[in-house]
Amino acid sequence: MDAQKVDLFLLTNSSKLPSSHIPIIRDRLLDMDESKLIYLQTCDFKDPTVILIISVFLGSLGIDRFLIGDVALGIGKLVTLGGCGIWSIIDWFLIMDATKKKNLEQLQNVLMF
């Protein structure tokens, strides 16, 4: 893929991906076929900041975990009401990294396809 397109993609999505993986992602995108560009553009990455805000207000119901795709953890938080509030508070510190990891998994699935 063209270096300019890769840089544009990373500029718009680098805040939604783990920063430690950005150089690796850049190399993989440069090696990617142009035909996969349409699949890459259809990726709907979740914004970690929005998920954090949702976690603060609706975290005890597990909505934050449902949104990023952790259904089992979302059900666990819903049933226990956020672990009586403790799990919800802990998730305020963990949910942004979890969101970035889920976005990375989604990107890896597109790059493998």
N, C-alpha and C positions, 0 to 999 in steps of 0.2 A: 504494500500500500504506500502511497505517496507520503513523504515525511510531513508535508504541510497538513494533510488530513489527520495524520496521527497526532500532531501537535495540537490541532484544533480540538480533537476528541479529548485529549488529556487536559486541555485547558478548561473545557466545559465540565468534565467529570472527575477531575482529580480529587475534589473534596468529598466525593462519594465512594472513593476507593482507598484501601490502606496505603499510606504514603510509602511504606517500606517495599511495596510491590510495584511502584510506578516505573522504575527502570526496566523491570522484567516485562511488564505490560507493554511498554514502548517497543521493546525489541520484538515481542510476539506480534504486535500490530504491524510493524514494519515488514515482517515476513509473511503477513497474511495476504491472501488472494483478494483482488479487487471485487470478486463476485460475492464475497462474504460481507461486504460493506452494508448491504441492505439489512442483513440480520443484526449487524452491530448497531445500526441506527434505530432498530425497533426495541432495543433493550430499554426497559423502564427501571432505571436505578432509583432506589429510595433515598431521600435526603436524610442523612443522619440527624441533622438539627431538627427537622420536623418530627422525626420519630422520637427524639428526646423530649420535645414539647408534649407530644401525645403521651409519652411515658409518665411525665410529671402529673398530667391531669387525669389520665385514664389507665395508668399502669397497674393499679390494683385489680382491674378487670381483665388484664392480659391483652388488651387491644394492641399494645406495642408489639408484642410477640406474634400475634396473629398477622399484623401488617408485614412483618419481615419474613414470614413463612415458617416460623417456629410454632406449629400448631400444638404440639405436645406440651411445650412450655407455656403456651397461652392458655391451654385448658387447665394446666396445673395452677397457674396464677389465678384464673377465674374461680376455680373450686375453692382455693384457700384464701381468696380475697387478697392476693399479693403476698401470701405467706404472713398474714396478719400485719401487713404493711412493711415488714422487714425486707422481703424479697423485692418489693417495689422500690424501696430506697436504694438497695444494692444495684438494681437494674438502671437507675439513673446514671451510674458510673460505667456500666457495661454495655448499654444498649447502642451507643454510637459505634463502638468497635464491632459489635455483632452485626449491625446494619452494613457496615463497610465490608465485612467478611461475606455476608450474603450477596452483596453486589459483586464482589470478586468472583464468587462461585458462579453467578449468572454470566459474567463476562467470560469465564473459563469455559462454560458450556457452549457459548457462541463460538469461541475460538477453536474448540475441539470439533465442532460440527462441520 
